[in-house]
Amino acid sequence: MRNPRDFFKPLAVEAPEPLREIPFKPSRMIHFLDFSNEKMAAKAPEIARSTDILLGNLEDAVPVDRKEAARAGLIRVAREADLGETSLWTRVNSLESPWVLDDLTELVTEIGEKLEVIMVPKVEGPWDIHYVDRLLAQLEAKAGLERPLLVHAILETAQGVVNVEQIATASPRMQGMSFGPADLAASRRMKTTRVGGGHPGYRVIADPDPEDAEAPRASAQQDPWHYSIARMVDACAAAGILPFYGPYGDIRDTEGCEAQFRAAFLLGCVGAWSLHPVQIEIAKKVFSPEPDEVAFARKVIEAIPDGRGVHMIDGKMQDDATWKQCKVMVDLAEQLAKKDAELAEAYGFEPAHSR
C-alpha cells in the first residue's frame, strides 16, 4: 500500500498533480461514436450539441481492420471539430489487446489536452488501474500536459465485481465506473444473450392459492442486474466518484431502455451509455429530475436553510437526511439548467444559454 501522503503526488517527473476532487458536470449520457466511419465523424459537432459526453470508441463494435482508423479519426475530430462544452472521452482497447499501448500513447501525446476521460474496459482489479495510472503519468509528462487525464473503469467481469471497492479507490484519477451487462453475463455464465434489461425467465412467483391450487399464480419479471449495479453505486459513492449504467442493446425497445435507465437513476447512477440517437433523448429524459420533484426539493431547502431539525412540509416529515436528498436534486437541476434552456424554464431557474 502506498503511503497516504504520497497518494496525490504525480507518478512521473513533470506529470501534472492528481486532482483532489473529481469534478461533476452534467453526465446524463455517454454517446458512443466510431470515428473510423467518416460520415459519423462528420456529424460529431452536431451530435455534441445534444449530448453531455461524446466518446470515441476504439474497443468492442470496432472491427479489427478499423482499429487504427478509429483512433486516427478520434484524433482528427479532437483537433478539428468544435464540440462546444461537450466532454470528449474515449474507450481504449482492453489491456490484454495488441492495440491498447498505441491507443494510450498516441491519444495522450496527440490530443491529451482535448480528452477528459479514458475509459478502460474489463477492469478486474486495482492492478489494472495502477498500470494505466503510471503509464498515463509518463505520457502526460512527455506531452507536457498541465491537466491530468481521468480514468473510468468498466465493470464487466465477475472478478471486477468482487474487487469493485478496491478498483474505485485505486487511484486519484478514478472518475467513475460503468456497468457492462453483456460481458458480465458471459463472465458469470449467465444464460442470456440480451445486452442489459431483464429476462422473461428471471421471475418471482406468488404462492399457490390455498383454495384453488390450479388457479394462475401471479408472477413478475425481476432485474438480474440490481445487486451488481447497487454494489457499484455504493463503491463509487464511498470513493467520491461517479457511477453510470452502460449499454442497452435493443435499440428498438425504447420502453425497456427507459425502464432500465430509470432503475439505474433511482439507484444513484448519474447517466448511461447511448448507442443510438433515440437513446440520447431517453437518457436526457430519465437522468434529468422531474420539475415537480425539483420544486418540492427547493421548497424543503427554502424552509430549512440549515438542514437542521424536524419539519412537516406538505404533510411529509423532513429532517437532515431528506434535506440532503433535496440538496442533491436541486444541485443537479441547477447544473442542467445552465446548459438547457428548456429545463431552466421547467425548473423555474434563470434562463440558460442554449448550446
ZIMO-V592915 format. One record per pair of residues at least 6 apart in sequence whose C-alpha atoms are under 6 Angstrom apart, sorted by the first residue. I is the first residue (numbers start at 0). J is the second residue. D is the distance in whole Angstrom. If there is no record, write none. Layout:
i->[I/I]
j->[J/J]
d->[D/D]
This chain:
i->[7/9/10/10/11/11/13/14/14/14/15/15/15/26/26/27/27/27/28/28/28/28/28/29/29/29/29/30/30/30/30/31/31/32/32/33/33/34/34/34/34/35/35/35/44/44/47/47/48/51/52/52/53/54/54/54/55/55/56/56/57/57/57/58/58/87/88/88/88/88/89/89/90/90/92/93/108/115/116/116/116/117/118/118/118/119/120/121/121/122/123/123/124/124/124/125/125/125/149/149/149/150/150/150/151/151/151/151/152/153/153/153/154/154/155/155/155/156/156/157/164/168/174/175/175/175/176/177/177/177/178/178/179/180/181/194/194/195/196/197/199/201/201/202/202/202/203/203/204/204/205/205/232/235/235/242/243/243/243/243/244/245/245/246/261/273/290/290/293/296/306/306/307/308/309/309/310/310/336/336/336/337/338/339/339/340/340/340/343]
j->[17/16/133/136/136/137/140/136/139/140/145/146/147/51/270/270/282/286/51/270/271/272/282/52/53/272/273/53/54/272/273/54/274/55/56/55/56/40/69/72/73/68/69/72/81/82/82/85/354/85/85/86/87/87/88/89/73/89/89/90/90/91/92/91/92/114/114/115/116/117/117/118/117/118/99/120/142/148/148/149/150/150/150/151/152/152/153/153/155/159/158/159/159/162/166/165/166/169/172/173/174/172/173/174/173/174/175/176/176/176/177/178/178/179/179/182/183/183/186/186/234/238/240/240/241/242/242/243/244/245/244/245/245/195/194/247/248/247/259/222/220/220/221/219/220/221/218/219/217/218/216/217/242/241/242/268/268/269/270/271/271/271/272/272/285/279/345/346/329/325/319/322/319/318/317/318/316/317/342/343/351/351/351/351/353/350/351/353/350]
d->[6/5/6/6/5/5/5/5/6/4/5/6/6/5/6/4/6/5/6/5/5/5/6/5/6/5/6/5/6/6/5/5/6/5/6/6/5/5/5/5/6/5/4/5/6/5/6/6/6/5/6/5/5/6/4/5/6/5/6/5/6/5/6/6/4/5/6/6/5/6/5/6/6/4/5/5/5/6/6/5/6/5/6/4/6/5/5/6/5/6/5/4/6/6/6/6/5/5/5/6/6/5/5/6/6/5/5/5/5/6/5/6/5/6/5/5/4/5/5/6/5/6/5/5/4/5/5/5/5/5/5/5/5/5/5/6/5/5/6/5/6/6/6/5/4/5/6/6/6/4/6/5/6/6/6/5/5/6/5/5/4/5/5/5/6/6/6/5/6/5/5/6/6/6/6/5/6/5/5/4/6/5/6/6/6/6/5/6/6]
